[in-house]
Amino acid sequence: MFRKTRLYTPGPTPLLPAAQFAMAAADIHHRTAEFRALYTRVLAQLKEFVGTENDVLMLSCSGTGAMEASVSNLTSPGDRVLVLSGGKFGERWVALAKAFGCVVDLVSVPYGETFDLEVVKAAVKPDTKAVYLQGTETSTAVRHDVQEIAAAVRAVQPEILVVVDAITGLGTTHFDVDAWGVDVLIGGSQKAVMIPPGLAYLSVSDRAWAAMDASKNPRYYFDLRKERKNAKNGESAYTPAVALIAGLGAALDYIAGQAGGNLAEGRKLLVDNAERCAAMTRAGLVALGFTLFAPTAPAAAATAVAVPEGLDSSAVVKEVKARFGAVIANGQGEMKGKIFRIAHLGFFDYMDTIALLGALELVAKDTLKLPVKFGQGVAAAQEVFANSK
Ligand SMILES: *Cc1c(COP(=O)(O)O)cnc(C)c1O
């Protein structure tokens, strides 16, 4: 049978056709009125998509570039920072903060879990400059409660900077950046906004701008002050990823179009869509005999499940690709072979979700030799779909 390639990975994610057309047509020089109009429009849309009154900046790099910028711009060597880590991306914060000479206090939880607020509070010291965390830890498919964590750390230290890697959180979790006092919220293009890798964006609060002026780190490409100055004139400091910016504009138009042109409402629908695909997937996979890897705080961005003891999740990843052309994600690092992950962020729908569960029934039966009856996983997902709205 024919096999269409389909991505079910939590970045890169499936591309929106309208964004692909916009990218193909983006034959624009970046120091022209045309580009300035495009950039100004997309930055304004992005601000609405993030849902903040703070500045929103765009960088031409993958998500990690914006993570690096929010360490290099906000801290100085010797500053104390707190990192909350529950997986590979939390560990990236630790490595980044150390690379820039920060003194790192670490609250870490086992993979698959989220943080205890009392433990987080106890880790905040009078001189803790910033706390770095993920909105969703993509490597374990856990969602962290940004609202509660921000309130908890602020209760101890009101001036602390709260920096959230929401690269898979944006578009899969309802955030209120301003009400929760999030100083920096980071997103990336290859996740919920349905375009290829290469753009990162971040919102920056007044408190964060003040910290930047005090930072003693050297900065050049990722100097956010320079980006803000240029953005005011509709330009970026260096040659930007012009095509991706055009694609992002088309994708944000599409998201707004889902709610009659209202982008903030469209974002809510995008989040609800991911939640619903995730709930269907969790129910289907549990019905097939897999165990949820993050049972207490599952993300809507992706679902991670463990295969039964003694079996290999790599075989599932391989077979789903070989037989059906669908690309799902293995576990990262020491979770490789133990779990597999399925994304719901961005351009996924009911059909994608049901079809993948059908394929997984066959793989569970034929490859893992689980006692599966056809329709078992699909039926559980149908129930969830039928009973939600
Ligand atoms: C994808 C992702 C990143 C960014 O990774 P890049 O490869 O640099 O784009 C960072 N944090 C999380 C939680 C992610 O899912």
Ligand as a Chemical Component Dictionary entry (heavy atoms), coordinates in Angstrom:
data_LIG
# 
_chem_comp.id                   LIG 
_chem_comp.type                 NON-POLYMER 
_chem_comp.pdbx_formal_charge   0 
_chem_comp.three_letter_code    LIG 
# 
loop_
_chem_comp_atom.comp_id 
_chem_comp_atom.atom_id 
_chem_comp_atom.alt_atom_id 
_chem_comp_atom.type_symbol 
_chem_comp_atom.charge 
_chem_comp_atom.model_Cartn_x 
_chem_comp_atom.model_Cartn_y 
_chem_comp_atom.model_Cartn_z 
_chem_comp_atom.pdbx_ordinal 
LIG C1 C1 C 0 11.953 21.928 20.573 1  
LIG C2 C2 C 0 12.231 22.449 21.932 2  
LIG C3 C3 C 0 13.282 23.359 22.178 3  
LIG C4 C4 C 0 14.137 23.975 21.102 4  
LIG O1 O1 O 0 14.933 23.163 20.460 5  
LIG P1 P1 P 0 15.630 23.654 19.116 6  
LIG O2 O2 O 0 16.105 22.364 18.571 7  
LIG O3 O3 O 0 16.689 24.571 19.482 8  
LIG O4 O4 O 0 14.558 24.328 18.316 9  
LIG C5 C5 C 0 13.456 23.846 23.452 10 
LIG N1 N1 N 0 12.660 23.489 24.448 11 
LIG C6 C6 C 0 11.633 22.636 24.266 12 
LIG C7 C7 C 0 10.767 22.304 25.429 13 
LIG C8 C8 C 0 11.396 22.089 23.006 14 
LIG O5 O5 O 0 10.372 21.240 22.818 15 
# 
loop_
_chem_comp_bond.comp_id 
_chem_comp_bond.atom_id_1 
_chem_comp_bond.atom_id_2 
_chem_comp_bond.value_order 
_chem_comp_bond.pdbx_ordinal 
LIG C1 C2 SING 1  
LIG C2 C3 SING 2  
LIG C2 C8 DOUB 3  
LIG C3 C4 SING 4  
LIG C3 C5 DOUB 5  
LIG C4 O1 SING 6  
LIG O1 P1 SING 7  
LIG P1 O2 DOUB 8  
LIG P1 O3 SING 9  
LIG P1 O4 SING 10 
LIG C5 N1 SING 11 
LIG N1 C6 DOUB 12 
LIG C6 C7 SING 13 
LIG C6 C8 SING 14 
LIG C8 O5 SING 15 
# 
